[in-house]
Amino acid sequence: MDGVTEQSFVLGEIPGVLWAPEGADGARPLILMGHGGGQHKKAPGIVARAHHFVTEGGFAVVAVDAPNHGDRPKSEEFARVAAELRAGVVAGEDVGAQLATMHTLLAGQAVPEWQAVLTAVQELDHVGGGPVGYFGMSMGCALGIPLIAAEPRVRAAVVGLLGVQGLAETAARVTVPVQFLLQWDDERVPRDQGLALFDALAAADKTLHANPGKHGEIPEFETGSSLRFFTRHLG
């Protein structure tokens, strides 16, 4: 479809999908794309962005279901933390601490899974061992920052829509170029928390993109901006 091939796979217990240019051959830059909380590997925003990166940039893009999301079973511990989080939201409480607890729980499993997927996908002839980038907003940012800090193959990242709680020490180990997206009127992430996470990133080359609007209202033009960022840093 529109010059893009879509290949679903299961690696161990990890369901994923790989997009690449139709007829692709040889190595190319690869983008790991993390989805938001409550979403999955083929959420509409993930698919649209993946198609844009493939058709306009010639990249390969891979997305997986995060632990306890999409086609994956939900653990009792995750269900308990999620229920506490929902109750806090309904009560109008500050749920930053619960959110950080959930993200820490998921990241412990997600980081080694992403590393295994990256190794497997780079063995494919039409992906190869080219440069790697990471894109993830909200929960995708929460799981991405620990991955970027731990995985030297990731050379550039677009992250955002998240606060600093539980991530300050990990962010201080992120030194690759970063483009950080922040929604100025975000109803879920206090502005000062988002700015503090940007500040905590140790990258010498980092840019803050702040746009008006709520959590889910990232302007469409930021997709093109992300592609240009990855093109600059990954070729």
Secondary structure, DSSP 8 states (H G I E B T S, - for coil): -TTEEEEEEEETTEEEEEEEETT--S---EEEEE--TT--TT-HHHHHHHHHHHHHH--EEEEE--TTSTTS---HHHHHHHHHHHHHHHTT---HHHHHHHHHHHHHHHHHHHHHHHHHHTTSTTTTT--EEEEEETHHHHHHHHHHHH-TTEEEEEEES---TTTHHHHTT--S-EEEEEETT-SSS-HHHHHHHHHH---SSEEEEEESS-TT---THHHHHHHHHHHHHH-
